[in-house]
Amino acid sequence: MPAPFRIMTVCTGNICRSPMAEAVLRARFDAAGLGDRVVVDSGGTSSEELGNPVDPRAARVLQDAGYAVPDGTAHQVTPQDIGEHDLLLPMTVRHANHLRRQARTADDAAKVRMYRSFDPESCVAPERDLDIDDPWYGDDAGFVATLRQIEAAADAIVEHVRGRLPR
């Protein structure tokens, strides 16, 4: 059996947006029958939250929507992570630029694609307009809005990856 396709979702601290996207994508790949062929994890561009669990507000919103909350702790993305993944899905242009600067090769930098670039409603927008809202400074409503943005692109990501898997 070929190695699994590896995806990493990326935000700043790896406690809100990226673990939310990780949870949604895992569920969607499982529902599509691809959970055994695709590995989804998440990371952050900063070290400020290293070792911390998923934000309780993000966990609550995920649970309320029927998703399993990732049980890991915040991880800072390394150049090695970029090389080991097939697709990196940053939540903002700032995250995308950070990943591209950290990439060791042009091929690794080419693996970086804005998460919302898969959203059928926003995929034609320029990259600078594809940021996923940061819910950190708000209440649960902000986390719900962020979850909706994440869900809007998830099925297209599944189909994109399905097309890249060996038959």
DOLO-611575 format. One record per atom (N, C-alpha, C): residue in three letters; x, y, z. Coordinates in pm, whole numbers, m for minus. Last residue first. Layout:
BEGIN
(atom "ALA", (X, Y, Z))
...
***
This chain:
BEGIN
(atom "ARG", (m433, 537, m793))
(atom "ARG", (m550, 448, m811))
(atom "ARG", (m527, 312, m757))
(atom "PRO", (m300, 781, m572))
(atom "PRO", (m280, 674, m670))
(atom "PRO", (m404, 584, m676))
(atom "LEU", (m456, 1102, m541))
(atom "LEU", (m420, 972, m483))
(atom "LEU", (m397, 870, m593))
(atom "ARG", (m549, 1332, m653))
(atom "ARG", (m405, 1316, m646))
(atom "ARG", (m361, 1182, m589))
(atom "GLY", (m823, 1327, m631))
(atom "GLY", (m766, 1329, m765))
(atom "GLY", (m614, 1311, m767))
(atom "ARG", (m848, 1350, m354))
(atom "ARG", (m891, 1226, m421))
(atom "ARG", (m828, 1215, m560))
(atom "VAL", (m775, 1619, m323))
(atom "VAL", (m684, 1513, m278))
(atom "VAL", (m721, 1380, m343))
(atom "HIS", (m1003, 1741, m434))
(atom "HIS", (m869, 1772, m485))
(atom "HIS", (m772, 1660, m449))
(atom "GLU", (m1203, 1641, m264))
(atom "GLU", (m1203, 1605, m407))
(atom "GLU", (m1068, 1633, m472))
(atom "VAL", (m1128, 1760, m21))
(atom "VAL", (m1137, 1614, m33))
(atom "VAL", (m1130, 1574, m180))
(atom "ILE", (m1157, 2028, m92))
(atom "ILE", (m1024, 1977, m56))
(atom "ILE", (m1023, 1826, m69))
(atom "ALA", (m1431, 2038, m127))
(atom "ALA", (m1345, 2060, m244))
(atom "ALA", (m1202, 2015, m216))
(atom "ASP", (m1514, 2001, 138))
(atom "ASP", (m1546, 1900, 36))
(atom "ASP", (m1460, 1915, m89))
(atom "ALA", (m1410, 2239, 272))
(atom "ALA", (m1366, 2103, 303))
(atom "ALA", (m1395, 2001, 194))
(atom "ALA", (m1498, 2498, 249))
(atom "ALA", (m1393, 2454, 157))
(atom "ALA", (m1361, 2305, 168))
(atom "ALA", (m1691, 2525, 447))
(atom "ALA", (m1725, 2564, 309))
(atom "ALA", (m1622, 2514, 208))
(atom "GLU", (m1570, 2469, 692))
(atom "GLU", (m1657, 2368, 629))
(atom "GLU", (m1683, 2398, 482))
(atom "ILE", (m1442, 2715, 737))
(atom "ILE", (m1364, 2592, 720))
(atom "ILE", (m1447, 2486, 649))
(atom "GLN", (m1659, 2886, 769))
(atom "GLN", (m1561, 2912, 663))
(atom "GLN", (m1479, 2786, 633))
(atom "ARG", (m1776, 2766, 995))
(atom "ARG", (m1851, 2771, 868))
(atom "ARG", (m1757, 2798, 750))
(atom "LEU", (m1578, 2812, 1188))
(atom "LEU", (m1611, 2675, 1149))
(atom "LEU", (m1685, 2673, 1015))
(atom "THR", (m1601, 3090, 1207))
(atom "THR", (m1478, 3031, 1155))
(atom "THR", (m1503, 2887, 1110))
(atom "ALA", (m1854, 3107, 1325))
(atom "ALA", (m1831, 3167, 1193))
(atom "ALA", (m1706, 3109, 1128))
(atom "VAL", (m1797, 2981, 1569))
(atom "VAL", (m1898, 2922, 1478))
(atom "VAL", (m1878, 2976, 1338))
(atom "PHE", (m1618, 3162, 1674))
(atom "PHE", (m1572, 3027, 1645))
(atom "PHE", (m1670, 2955, 1552))
(atom "GLY", (m1786, 3381, 1710))
(atom "GLY", (m1672, 3391, 1619))
(atom "GLY", (m1618, 3256, 1581))
(atom "ALA", (m1958, 3279, 1904))
(atom "ALA", (m2011, 3314, 1771))
(atom "ALA", (m1899, 3327, 1668))
(atom "ASP", (m1804, 3260, 2137))
(atom "ASP", (m1835, 3139, 2061))
(atom "ASP", (m1888, 3168, 1922))
(atom "ASP", (m1616, 3570, 2102))
(atom "ASP", (m1689, 3469, 2179))
(atom "ASP", (m1718, 3348, 2090))
(atom "GLY", (m1282, 3684, 2019))
(atom "GLY", (m1426, 3695, 2031))
(atom "GLY", (m1487, 3587, 2119))
(atom "TYR", (m1018, 3651, 1963))
(atom "TYR", (m1055, 3767, 2045))
(atom "TYR", (m1205, 3780, 2068))
(atom "TRP", (m1006, 3416, 1797))
(atom "TRP", (m942, 3422, 1928))
(atom "TRP", (m994, 3533, 2018))
(atom "PRO", (m1088, 3373, 1538))
(atom "PRO", (m1191, 3388, 1641))
(atom "PRO", (m1136, 3415, 1781))
(atom "ASP", (m997, 3504, 1240))
(atom "ASP", (m937, 3460, 1365))
(atom "ASP", (m1039, 3482, 1477))
(atom "ASP", (m1120, 3398, 923))
(atom "ASP", (m1130, 3485, 1040))
(atom "ASP", (m1067, 3422, 1163))
(atom "ILE", (m900, 3317, 668))
(atom "ILE", (m1007, 3267, 754))
(atom "ILE", (m1004, 3352, 881))
(atom "ASP", (m820, 3500, 372))
(atom "ASP", (m796, 3469, 513))
(atom "ASP", (m921, 3414, 580))
(atom "LEU", (m832, 3575, 106))
(atom "LEU", (m877, 3440, 143))
(atom "LEU", (m851, 3403, 289))
(atom "ASP", (m727, 3796, m15))
(atom "ASP", (m865, 3805, 34))
(atom "ASP", (m919, 3672, 85))
(atom "ARG", (m481, 3737, m118))
(atom "ARG", (m485, 3831, m5))
(atom "ARG", (m624, 3842, 57))
(atom "GLU", (m540, 3582, m346))
(atom "GLU", (m493, 3518, m224))
(atom "GLU", (m507, 3610, m102))
(atom "PRO", (m844, 3698, m502))
(atom "PRO", (m698, 3697, m488))
(atom "PRO", (m659, 3639, m352))
(atom "ALA", (m1114, 3468, m569))
(atom "ALA", (m1061, 3588, m503))
(atom "ALA", (m909, 3582, m503))
(atom "VAL", (m1211, 3232, m653))
(atom "VAL", (m1161, 3322, m757))
(atom "VAL", (m1103, 3450, m698))
(atom "CYS", (m1306, 3102, m425))
(atom "CYS", (m1186, 3050, m489))
(atom "CYS", (m1131, 3141, m599))
(atom "SER", (m1535, 3156, m283))
(atom "SER", (m1427, 3254, m277))
(atom "SER", (m1304, 3215, m357))
(atom "GLU", (m1721, 2955, m318))
(atom "GLU", (m1769, 3093, m314))
(atom "GLU", (m1656, 3196, m319))
(atom "PRO", (m1578, 2715, m298))
(atom "PRO", (m1638, 2752, m427))
(atom "PRO", (m1686, 2898, m432))
(atom "ASP", (m1274, 2700, m139))
(atom "ASP", (m1414, 2737, m116))
(atom "ASP", (m1475, 2784, m249))
(atom "PHE", (m1006, 2674, m184))
(atom "PHE", (m1092, 2563, m225))
(atom "PHE", (m1241, 2594, m208))
(atom "SER", (m889, 2882, m67))
(atom "SER", (m882, 2880, m213))
(atom "SER", (m965, 2765, m270))
(atom "ARG", (m888, 2852, 206))
(atom "ARG", (m1011, 2902, 143))
(atom "ARG", (m1003, 2909, m9))
(atom "TYR", (m618, 2766, 242))
(atom "TYR", (m732, 2678, 272))
(atom "TYR", (m857, 2724, 197))
(atom "MET", (m364, 2824, 4))
(atom "MET", (m460, 2882, 99))
(atom "MET", (m581, 2790, 116))
(atom "ARG", (m99, 2603, m14))
(atom "ARG", (m217, 2655, m83))
(atom "ARG", (m318, 2703, 21))
(atom "VAL", (214, 2474, m63))
(atom "VAL", (137, 2567, 20))
(atom "VAL", (22, 2623, m64))
(atom "LYS", (378, 2340, m230))
(atom "LYS", (278, 2260, m160))
(atom "LYS", (183, 2347, m77))
(atom "ALA", (575, 2507, m316))
(atom "ALA", (459, 2489, m405))
(atom "ALA", (349, 2405, m341))
(atom "ALA", (772, 2474, m129))
(atom "ALA", (694, 2598, m127))
(atom "ALA", (568, 2584, m211))
(atom "ASP", (875, 2229, m220))
(atom "ASP", (808, 2236, m90))
(atom "ASP", (722, 2362, m82))
(atom "ASP", (986, 2313, m463))
(atom "ASP", (880, 2211, m463))
(atom "ASP", (805, 2212, m331))
(atom "ALA", (1185, 2484, m375))
(atom "ALA", (1072, 2541, m449))
(atom "ALA", (956, 2441, m454))
(atom "THR", (1284, 2395, m37))
(atom "THR", (1294, 2388, m183))
(atom "THR", (1173, 2455, m247))
(atom "ARG", (1231, 2447, 228))
(atom "ARG", (1371, 2426, 188))
(atom "ARG", (1390, 2427, 37))
(atom "ALA", (1017, 2691, 366))
(atom "ALA", (1035, 2576, 277))
(atom "ALA", (1180, 2568, 231))
(atom "GLN", (990, 2932, 495))
(atom "GLN", (1052, 2821, 569))
(atom "GLN", (1082, 2699, 481))
(atom "ARG", (853, 3087, 310))
(atom "ARG", (988, 3128, 350))
(atom "ARG", (1062, 3013, 419))
(atom "ARG", (611, 2946, 306))
(atom "ARG", (693, 2954, 184))
(atom "ARG", (836, 2997, 215))
(atom "LEU", (520, 2992, 568))
(atom "LEU", (551, 2856, 522))
(atom "LEU", (640, 2858, 399))
(atom "HIS", (482, 3273, 560))
(atom "HIS", (574, 3213, 656))
(atom "HIS", (617, 3073, 609))
(atom "ASN", (282, 3292, 365))
(atom "ASN", (414, 3351, 340))
(atom "ASN", (519, 3294, 434))
(atom "ALA", (73, 3162, 500))
(atom "ALA", (124, 3109, 373))
(atom "ALA", (264, 3163, 345))
(atom "HIS", (32, 3335, 718))
(atom "HIS", (76, 3197, 742))
(atom "HIS", (137, 3138, 615))
(atom "ARG", (m55, 3560, 573))
(atom "ARG", (63, 3568, 661))
(atom "ARG", (119, 3429, 690))
(atom "VAL", (m287, 3465, 459))
(atom "VAL", (m174, 3496, 372))
(atom "VAL", (m46, 3505, 454))
(atom "THR", (m422, 3198, 665))
(atom "THR", (m409, 3337, 621))
(atom "THR", (m291, 3353, 527))
(atom "MET", (m422, 2924, 702))
(atom "MET", (m547, 2995, 725))
(atom "MET", (m542, 3140, 677))
(atom "PRO", (m263, 2684, 484))
(atom "PRO", (m261, 2795, 579))
(atom "PRO", (m395, 2866, 585))
(atom "LEU", (m210, 2376, 420))
(atom "LEU", (m326, 2462, 405))
(atom "LEU", (m326, 2571, 512))
(atom "LEU", (m1, 2178, 231))
(atom "LEU", (m9, 2261, 350))
(atom "LEU", (m116, 2365, 326))
(atom "LEU", (52, 1854, 117))
(atom "LEU", (m28, 1974, 101))
(atom "LEU", (m32, 2047, 234))
(atom "ASP", (230, 1661, 188))
(atom "ASP", (200, 1675, 46))
(atom "ASP", (122, 1803, 16))
(atom "HIS", (503, 1679, 422))
(atom "HIS", (361, 1686, 388))
(atom "HIS", (343, 1707, 238))
(atom "GLU", (774, 1696, 466))
(atom "GLU", (709, 1566, 487))
(atom "GLU", (561, 1564, 450))
(atom "GLY", (848, 1963, 432))
(atom "GLY", (898, 1862, 339))
(atom "GLY", (825, 1729, 348))
(atom "ILE", (722, 2073, 655))
(atom "ILE", (682, 2116, 520))
(atom "ILE", (726, 2012, 418))
(atom "ASP", (864, 1951, 861))
(atom "ASP", (720, 1926, 845))
(atom "ASP", (675, 1960, 703))
(atom "GLN", (1114, 2073, 820))
(atom "GLN", (1099, 1929, 801))
(atom "GLN", (952, 1891, 783))
(atom "PRO", (1064, 2337, 893))
(atom "PRO", (1092, 2306, 753))
(atom "PRO", (1080, 2157, 723))
(atom "THR", (785, 2314, 1128))
(atom "THR", (927, 2320, 1096))
(atom "THR", (948, 2301, 945))
(atom "VAL", (528, 2454, 1325))
(atom "VAL", (568, 2396, 1197))
(atom "VAL", (718, 2419, 1174))
(atom "GLN", (467, 2375, 1658))
(atom "GLN", (518, 2477, 1566))
(atom "GLN", (572, 2408, 1441))
(atom "HIS", (173, 2264, 1812))
(atom "HIS", (300, 2225, 1750))
(atom "HIS", (342, 2337, 1656))
(atom "ALA", (m44, 2204, 2083))
(atom "ALA", (9, 2295, 1982))
(atom "ALA", (151, 2258, 1942))
(atom "THR", (m145, 1859, 2118))
(atom "THR", (m116, 1991, 2171))
(atom "THR", (m49, 2074, 2061))
(atom "GLY", (m423, 1639, 2034))
(atom "GLY", (m284, 1679, 2045))
(atom "GLY", (m269, 1814, 2110))
(atom "ASP", (m680, 1563, 1984))
(atom "ASP", (m632, 1550, 2121))
(atom "ASP", (m486, 1590, 2139))
(atom "PRO", (m943, 1726, 1808))
(atom "PRO", (m807, 1670, 1807))
(atom "PRO", (m749, 1670, 1949))
(atom "VAL", (m1274, 1632, 1862))
(atom "VAL", (m1175, 1735, 1890))
(atom "VAL", (m1036, 1670, 1886))
(atom "ALA", (m1501, 1529, 1620))
(atom "ALA", (m1408, 1486, 1723))
(atom "ALA", (m1301, 1594, 1740))
(atom "TYR", (m1810, 1706, 1562))
(atom "TYR", (m1673, 1669, 1524))
(atom "TYR", (m1595, 1620, 1645))
(atom "GLY", (m2062, 1813, 1611))
(atom "GLY", (m2049, 1669, 1588))
(atom "GLY", (m1911, 1622, 1545))
(atom "ALA", (m2094, 2070, 1688))
(atom "ALA", (m2120, 2042, 1546))
(atom "ALA", (m2099, 1895, 1511))
(atom "ASP", (m2013, 2057, 1950))
(atom "ASP", (m2153, 2091, 1923))
(atom "ASP", (m2191, 2062, 1778))
(atom "GLN", (m1739, 2011, 1907))
(atom "GLN", (m1824, 1908, 1967))
(atom "GLN", (m1971, 1934, 1938))
(atom "LEU", (m1663, 2263, 1799))
(atom "LEU", (m1644, 2139, 1723))
(atom "LEU", (m1736, 2029, 1776))
(atom "VAL", (m1727, 2431, 2014))
(atom "VAL", (m1794, 2451, 1886))
(atom "VAL", (m1780, 2325, 1799))
(atom "ARG", (m1548, 2328, 2210))
(atom "ARG", (m1694, 2329, 2233))
(atom "ARG", (m1771, 2341, 2101))
(atom "ALA", (m1299, 2379, 2093))
(atom "ALA", (m1340, 2241, 2126))
(atom "ALA", (m1492, 2233, 2142))
(atom "ALA", (m1302, 2657, 2083))
(atom "ALA", (m1295, 2581, 1958))
(atom "ALA", (m1342, 2438, 1983))
(atom "ARG", (m1304, 2706, 2358))
(atom "ARG", (m1415, 2755, 2274))
(atom "ARG", (m1419, 2681, 2142))
(atom "PRO", (m1061, 2593, 2446))
(atom "PRO", (m1189, 2537, 2491))
(atom "PRO", (m1309, 2584, 2408))
(atom "ASP", (m809, 2530, 2205))
(atom "ASP", (m882, 2632, 2281))
(atom "ASP", (m1019, 2575, 2321))
(atom "VAL", (m623, 2232, 2240))
(atom "VAL", (m717, 2311, 2160))
(atom "VAL", (m791, 2408, 2253))
(atom "PRO", (m342, 2266, 2470))
(atom "PRO", (m447, 2192, 2399))
(atom "PRO", (m530, 2288, 2313))
(atom "ASN", (6, 2362, 2441))
(atom "ASN", (m131, 2386, 2488))
(atom "ASN", (m231, 2306, 2407))
(atom "GLY", (255, 2325, 2326))
(atom "GLY", (214, 2236, 2433))
(atom "GLY", (74, 2256, 2485))
(atom "LEU", (288, 2661, 2228))
(atom "LEU", (346, 2526, 2229))
(atom "LEU", (301, 2446, 2351))
(atom "GLU", (201, 2916, 2178))
(atom "GLU", (105, 2823, 2241))
(atom "GLU", (160, 2680, 2253))
(atom "GLU", (415, 3053, 2057))
(atom "GLU", (349, 3109, 2175))
(atom "GLU", (254, 3013, 2246))
(atom "SER", (554, 3001, 1831))
(atom "SER", (579, 2911, 1945))
(atom "SER", (498, 2952, 2068))
(atom "SER", (386, 3010, 1510))
(atom "SER", (455, 3068, 1625))
(atom "SER", (473, 2963, 1735))
(atom "THR", (248, 2870, 1320))
(atom "THR", (368, 2940, 1276))
(atom "THR", (446, 2999, 1393))
(atom "GLY", (130, 2535, 1391))
(atom "GLY", (125, 2680, 1401))
(atom "GLY", (255, 2743, 1355))
(atom "GLY", (m54, 2253, 1259))
(atom "GLY", (59, 2318, 1322))
(atom "GLY", (39, 2468, 1325))
(atom "SER", (m207, 1927, 1216))
(atom "SER", (m205, 2073, 1215))
(atom "SER", (m83, 2126, 1287))
(atom "ASP", (m306, 1657, 995))
(atom "ASP", (m264, 1710, 1124))
(atom "ASP", (m256, 1862, 1111))
(atom "VAL", (m429, 1381, 829))
(atom "VAL", (m444, 1525, 849))
(atom "VAL", (m394, 1560, 989))
(atom "VAL", (m371, 1141, 588))
(atom "VAL", (m341, 1179, 725))
(atom "VAL", (m352, 1332, 732))
(atom "VAL", (m537, 911, 387))
(atom "VAL", (m503, 1052, 406))
(atom "VAL", (m482, 1079, 555))
(atom "ARG", (m624, 654, 381))
(atom "ARG", (m527, 693, 278))
(atom "ARG", (m476, 837, 294))
(atom "ASP", (m820, 611, 562))
(atom "ASP", (m702, 527, 575))
(atom "ASP", (m593, 564, 475))
(atom "GLY", (m1019, 789, 479))
(atom "GLY", (m951, 811, 606))
(atom "GLY", (m826, 728, 625))
(atom "LEU", (m1180, 771, 264))
(atom "LEU", (m1038, 792, 238))
(atom "LEU", (m956, 809, 365))
(atom "GLY", (m1456, 776, 268))
(atom "GLY", (m1389, 646, 259))
(atom "GLY", (m1240, 656, 234))
(atom "ALA", (m1572, 1012, 319))
(atom "ALA", (m1548, 982, 177))
(atom "ALA", (m1480, 847, 158))
(atom "ALA", (m1564, 1019, 594))
(atom "ALA", (m1694, 1004, 529))
(atom "ALA", (m1680, 967, 381))
(atom "ASP", (m1287, 1068, 625))
(atom "ASP", (m1347, 943, 674))
(atom "ASP", (m1480, 917, 604))
(atom "PHE", (m1274, 1325, 517))
(atom "PHE", (m1201, 1216, 453))
(atom "PHE", (m1254, 1081, 498))
(atom "ARG", (m1438, 1458, 705))
(atom "ARG", (m1477, 1454, 564))
(atom "ARG", (m1402, 1344, 489))
(atom "ALA", (m1292, 1427, 945))
(atom "ALA", (m1429, 1376, 934))
(atom "ALA", (m1471, 1361, 788))
(atom "ARG", (m1056, 1562, 875))
(atom "ARG", (m1052, 1419, 913))
(atom "ARG", (m1192, 1357, 897))
(atom "LEU", (m1158, 1822, 832))
(atom "LEU", (m1103, 1743, 720))
(atom "LEU", (m1096, 1595, 754))
(atom "VAL", (m1238, 1892, 1093))
(atom "VAL", (m1335, 1889, 984))
(atom "VAL", (m1283, 1803, 870))
(atom "ALA", (m993, 1878, 1235))
(atom "ALA", (m1109, 1797, 1275))
(atom "ALA", (m1209, 1783, 1160))
(atom "GLU", (m838, 2071, 1095))
(atom "GLU", (m793, 1932, 1107))
(atom "GLU", (m912, 1840, 1138))
(atom "ALA", (m982, 2302, 1149))
(atom "ALA", (m975, 2253, 1012))
(atom "ALA", (m930, 2107, 1009))
(atom "MET", (m931, 2316, 1424))
(atom "MET", (m1070, 2307, 1376))
(atom "MET", (m1071, 2251, 1234))
(atom "PRO", (m655, 2343, 1429))
(atom "PRO", (m713, 2218, 1479))
(atom "PRO", (m861, 2203, 1439))
(atom "SER", (m646, 2604, 1298))
(atom "SER", (m588, 2485, 1235))
(atom "SER", (m638, 2354, 1296))
(atom "ARG", (m796, 2781, 1476))
(atom "ARG", (m834, 2755, 1337))
(atom "ARG", (m776, 2626, 1282))
(atom "CYS", (m669, 2708, 1758))
(atom "CYS", (m805, 2748, 1716))
(atom "CYS", (m834, 2700, 1573))
(atom "ILE", (m409, 2640, 1810))
(atom "ILE", (m508, 2603, 1911))
(atom "ILE", (m651, 2637, 1869))
(atom "ASN", (m188, 2730, 1664))
(atom "ASN", (m229, 2590, 1653))
(atom "ASN", (m321, 2548, 1768))
(atom "GLY", (m116, 2995, 1637))
(atom "GLY", (m77, 2924, 1758))
(atom "GLY", (m110, 2777, 1760))
(atom "THR", (m179, 3043, 1348))
(atom "THR", (m73, 3108, 1425))
(atom "THR", (m28, 3021, 1542))
(atom "CYS", (m222, 2758, 1132))
(atom "CYS", (m263, 2891, 1177))
(atom "CYS", (m149, 2949, 1262))
(atom "VAL", (m263, 2501, 895))
(atom "VAL", (m170, 2586, 968))
(atom "VAL", (m236, 2720, 1004))
(atom "THR", (m286, 2153, 826))
(atom "THR", (m354, 2282, 833))
(atom "THR", (m272, 2370, 927))
(atom "MET", (m132, 1920, 622))
(atom "MET", (m120, 1996, 746))
(atom "MET", (m196, 2127, 731))
(atom "ILE", (m153, 1593, 490))
(atom "ILE", (m200, 1731, 487))
(atom "ILE", (m174, 1794, 623))
(atom "ARG", (m35, 1328, 298))
(atom "ARG", (m24, 1401, 425))
(atom "ARG", (m59, 1548, 407))
(atom "PHE", (m133, 1014, 191))
(atom "PHE", (m123, 1155, 151))
(atom "PHE", (m128, 1235, 280))
(atom "PRO", (50, 720, 293))
(atom "PRO", (m68, 808, 294))
(atom "PRO", (m33, 948, 244))
(atom "ALA", (227, 509, 63))
(atom "ALA", (226, 596, 181))
(atom "ALA", (103, 685, 177))
(atom "PRO", (57, 224, m83))
(atom "PRO", (138, 346, m88))
(atom "PRO", (128, 425, 42))
(atom "MET", (84, m118, 0))
(atom "MET", (0, 0, 0))
(atom "MET", (89, 124, 0))
***
